């Protein structure tokens, strides 16, 4: 029920935030400025593969989901650019956690998923979901993640944009925040 309510509340905001107008031609198609809501299932399959790779801390499985020149924008305005840099970052981050889980909410807090497509900008998967982390030192934290994934025509992730409050997470690292080392 919460999921449906949030989608009902968010959808008008997404359409209202678009520049341009909603007219009788595009009102029936669900299209606004060339963007359309689409079935998220094919893109969500990739998110579920990421969920498995994340839980297994598998750098290779994570990288297999991305294009070579991928980019991942982090909430502290840092950007991972390309698979080579991503390999280093994923290896470093994964080594500091005993357990990591996407979609860590129970039945009362399931992920919220929405997908769009446009002729000019491709396909996008938008996800709202809690992430759980347990550090090697035993400390635990759950964060609300807002994630946007940009896909190419071959269902590879071109861009990843994550939004969450990092302040609690950075306190969990014994050896300092590994994302501080990213060169931009």
N, C-alpha and C positions, 0 to 999 in steps of 0.2 A: 504494500500500500504506500509506504514511504517513497519507494522508487517511482511509482506512478505519479504521485503528487509532485515530486521534485521535477520529473520530466515535464509535467503540465506547467509548472511554474517557470522552468528554464526555457522551454521552447519559444514562448512569445518573446522572451528577452533576446534570444539569439536572432530571431527574425527582426525585432525592433532595432537591434544594434546595426543592422546592415544599412549601408547607404543606399539610396534609391527608394523605390516605392513598391508596395504590394498592389498589383492591379488585378483586374478580373481574369486576365490571361494566365498569370502565374499563380493566382490564388488557388485554382483548382489543381494545379500540378504539384504544389508544395515547393515550387522553385522561387527563390529570392535571389536576385542578382546573379543568376547562374549557379547557385548552390542549392542542393536538394538533400533532404534527409534520406538516408538509405538504410537497408538492412545491415546491422552491425555484425552479424554472425561471421562472415568470412574474415573480417578484420579482427574480430574478437578471438578467432582461432589462433591468430598470431600472438595476441596478448596472453592467451593461456599457455602458449609455448614459452613465452617470456616468464610467466609465473613459475613454470617448472624449472627453467634455467636459473632463475633468481633463487628459488628454494634450494636447488642443488648446488648453487654457487658455481655453475658451469660457464666459464668464460667463453669457451668455444660455441656452446649452444646459444648464448646471448648474441655473440657476434654473427652467427649464421642468420639471424633475423634482419640484419641491417645491410644496406648497400655499402660499398667500399668507402665512399666519401660522405658517410653519415655525419649527422651532427646531433648533439644532445645538449640542449640548453638547461642549465641547472638554476635553481631559484636564487642563487647568489650571483647571478649574471655571468657565470663562467660557462664556457662551451667546450664540450668534448668534440673534437674534429677528426673524423676518420677512424677507421678500425684499429690502426696501430695505437693511437692515443687511447682509444676505448679499451683495448686489451690491457694496457698498463693500469688505467683507472679501475676497471672491473676487478683485476687481480688484486690490487691494493685494497679496495673496498671489501671484497668478499673475504679476504684474509682476516679482517678485523671483527667478523660476526660469527657467532656460533649458529645462529638461526636467523633467517630472513624470509618473510612471507608477504606476498601481495595478497590483496583481497582477504585480509585477516579479520574482517567483521563476521559476526555470526549471522543467523537468519534475520535478525533485527536490523542489521547494517550491511546488506549486500552491495556489491558494486553497482554503480549507476553508469550506464553505457549509452552512448549516442554516436551515430556516424553520419558524415556528410560527404557529398561528392560535388565537384564542380569541374567544368570543362577546362578552366585555366589553372586550377590549383590542386587537382587530384582528389584523393580520398583521405579523409581524416577520421580517426577514432578518438573520441573524448571519453575519459574514464574518471570517475570519482570513487575512491576506494581507500580503506585503511590499510596501512602497511605495518607489519610487526617486525621488530628487531630485538634480538637478544645478543648482547655483546659477550665477548670471551670472558670478561670479568663478571658476568652474571647479571649486569644491568639490563633492564628491559624498557622498551618504549614502543608505543603505537602512534602513528601519525596519519593524518588525513592527507592523501595525495590527490592532486588534480593533474592528470596526465593527458597530453595531446600527442597522438602519433600520426605522422604524415607518411602515407604509403605511395610507392610507385606502382606502375601497371603490373609488376610481377609479384605484388604483395610483400615486397621488402620495405623495411622502414627507412625512409629518407631522413626524417627528423623526429626527434623526441623532445618534448617540452614539458618539464615537470615543475610543479608549483606546490610547495609545502613549507611549513615553518621549520627551518633547520636549527633553530636555537637549541632545542632540547636534544636533537640528534648529535650535534657537535660536542656536547658535554659528555657523550657516551664513549668517545674514543680515548684510549689510554695513550696512544702515540700521536695524537693530534689528528686533525681532520685531513683525510687523504685528498679531498677535493681542493684544498688550499694549494696543492702542488701543480694544479693544471695550468699550463702556459697558454695564454690567449693572445 
